[in-house]
Amino acid sequence: MIRLTSRSDGRGQPLSLLLEGWAARNPKIRRVWLLANAGRESADAEDIAIALELQPVGDSEETLAIWMAHCEQWRKELAAHVGHPVPINWRDPDRGKMAAPRGTEGAGTLVYERAR
């Protein structure tokens, strides 16, 4: 479990648990990665980012349209859960790539995966 917390003093709930709970309540989310500055146990908003892989709809693996329709809502929801705005990025399941903010590890840590 990632030790980054929802409070700047390090005493809040682990971000990985907050993200896991949020994603479990959102059926459009397939996987969630937490990208963070590896040298810190607590983080400021600029030190972390979240990457989301979406659940495909029907026979299509295309998820970009779902991302475009919901990303702003998800940004607001996650900011409310975490306590401050955090960058979220769409992860393309076909290319296996995601944008990593400066100072974070590119691969990230998988903190949620929906059961199939």
ABEGO torsion letter per residue (X at the ends): XBABBABAAGABBBAAAAAAAAAAABAABABBBBBBBAABABBBAAABBBBBBBBBBEABABAAAAAAAAAAAAAAAAAAAAGBBBBBBBBBAAAGBBBBBBGBBAAEBBABBBBX
